[in-house]
Each structure stands twice: as C-alpha cells, then as structure tokens.
C-alpha cells in the first residue's frame, strides 16, 4: 500500500522531533550586588567613573553585576539613556583601570 511509507515517514518525523534542540542553555542571571559589595571602594569608584564618563549624575548609574576577586573587581551598570550596559574594571581599593561601553560605539 502507498500509505505505509507516508505513515512511516510521519512517525519517524514525530519521533525525531523530540531530539531537536530548539534553544541552548541560558546563562545564569547575575546576582544583584549585596550590601557588602555596595560598600566596597571598587563599587563606589566604578559607579563614579561610569557617571563621569557618561556625563550623567551618579543616581543615573544602576549597577546590576559586581564580580570581585583577589585581582580586582568588574562592575556592569545600566545608565539612564544608554542602549547597552557599561563595564568598569577596578582594583579592590578603588583605582579604576578602565570604563567601557559594551554597545556599538556608533550609538554613543
């Protein structure tokens, strides 16, 4: 019967559909900075440096990710009016090494 190959192909397609990966694993969301993070010299220095670089008041800089290590700290922040976050690298004692816009520089 001609319907047998069609039915077999349909069943095979249904069986294989469960094997397809439609999305990769999602990156874990960053944790909000803790009170201890917010009191660190690196956190405060990066917040001020991002505000200064962007010409915005410090209250317009919202830090959403703070990573500290023995070598230093990395801060990522949203700035009011910016289309992408800003990143700051600092020593743990608050000496800022660099402030970087993570979006397209054509949008600055």
C-alpha positions in Angstrom: 0.0 0.0 0.0 1.3 3.5 -0.8 0.2 4.9 2.5 2.6 2.8 4.5 5.8 4.8 3.6 3.9 8.1 4.3 2.8 6.8 7.7 6.3 5.5 8.5 7.9 8.8 7.5 5.4 10.7 9.6 6.1 8.5 12.7 9.8 8.9 12.1 9.5 12.7 12.0 7.5 12.8 15.2 10.0 10.5 16.9 12.9 12.7 15.8 11.2 16.0 16.7 11.9 15.2 20.4 15.6 15.1 19.6 15.9 18.6 18.2 17.3 21.2 20.5 15.5 24.5 20.0 17.5 26.6 22.4 20.8 26.4 24.0 21.3 26.6 27.7 20.7 30.0 29.1 23.4 31.9 31.0 22.5 32.3 34.7 21.3 35.8 35.6 23.7 37.8 37.6 23.0 38.3 41.3 22.2 41.7 42.5 25.1 43.3 44.3 25.0 42.7 48.1 25.3 45.4 50.8 28.9 44.3 51.3 29.5 44.8 47.5 27.9 48.2 47.6 30.2 49.3 50.4 33.4 48.3 48.6 35.8 51.0 47.3 35.8 49.4 43.8 32.0 49.5 43.6 31.8 53.2 44.6 34.8 54.1 42.3 33.3 52.4 39.3 29.9 54.0 39.8 31.5 57.4 40.0 33.8 56.7 37.0 30.9 55.5 34.8 28.9 58.6 35.8 31.8 60.8 35.0 32.5 59.1 31.6 28.9 59.4 30.6 28.3 62.9 31.9 25.3 61.6 34.0 24.7 62.0 37.7 25.7 59.0 39.9 22.0 58.4 40.6 21.6 57.5 36.9 24.1 54.6 37.2 22.4 51.4 38.2 24.9 48.6 38.9 23.4 45.2 38.2 26.5 43.0 38.3 29.6 43.1 40.6 32.3 40.5 40.4 35.2 40.7 42.9 38.3 38.6 43.1 41.8 38.9 44.6 43.0 40.7 41.4 40.2 43.3 41.3 36.6 43.9 40.5 34.4 44.2 37.5 31.2 46.2 37.6 28.4 46.3 35.0 25.8 49.0 35.0 22.9 50.4 33.1 23.0 54.2 32.6 19.9 56.2 32.0 19.6 56.9 28.3 22.2 54.3 27.2 21.2 51.4 24.9 23.7 49.0 26.4 25.5 48.5 29.7 28.8 50.0 30.7 31.6 47.9 32.3 34.3 49.1 34.7 37.4 47.4 35.9 39.0 48.4 39.1 41.4 47.3 41.8 39.8 46.3 45.1 41.0 49.6 46.7 39.1 51.6 44.1 41.7 52.5 41.5 39.8 52.4 38.2 41.6 50.8 35.3 39.1 51.3 32.5 35.5 52.2 31.7 34.0 50.5 28.6 30.7 50.9 26.8 29.5 47.4 25.8 27.3 48.5 22.9 28.0 49.9 19.5 30.3 52.9 19.7 28.2 54.4 16.9 25.4 54.7 19.3 27.3 56.8 21.9 
